[in-house]
Amino acid sequence: LEGRAPVVYGSRFLGGPRAAMSLSHTVGNKMLTIVTNIFYGTSLSDMETCYKCFRRDVLAGVPLRSRRFEIEPELTAKILKRGYTIYEVPISYNGRAFHEGKKITWRDGITALRTLAKYRFVD
């Protein structure tokens, strides 16, 4: 990566210590990652990671419309459609519980699926 990769994501599933994610969040993440890989011909392990790094020119060329959690799949979809390769590196991860601020639900997963399809087939 050392300045050569335009886009790098941190993956919670490539090794490194991590606290357990809830079953529903793990299944949802895996499903969204599989859909991303199929729709966009990539091989990501953690599309919904919150650790994402970009070169400035990459982000400047990606107009974003989302206002909530669907920004994750929108960003990934648009970057992949523009032909960038997303590199992944292992990260350590400690998930939060609802009372600690984790507010994402299954409804956000449905919105993420819609977002992935929208930017694959429409935009």
ABEGO torsion letter per residue (X at the ends): XGGABABBBBBAAAEEBBBBBBAAAAAAAAAAAAAAAAAAGBBBABAABABBBBBAAAAAABBBABABAAAAAAAAAAAAAAGBBBBBBBBBBBBBBAAAGBABBAAAAAAAAAAAAAAAAAX
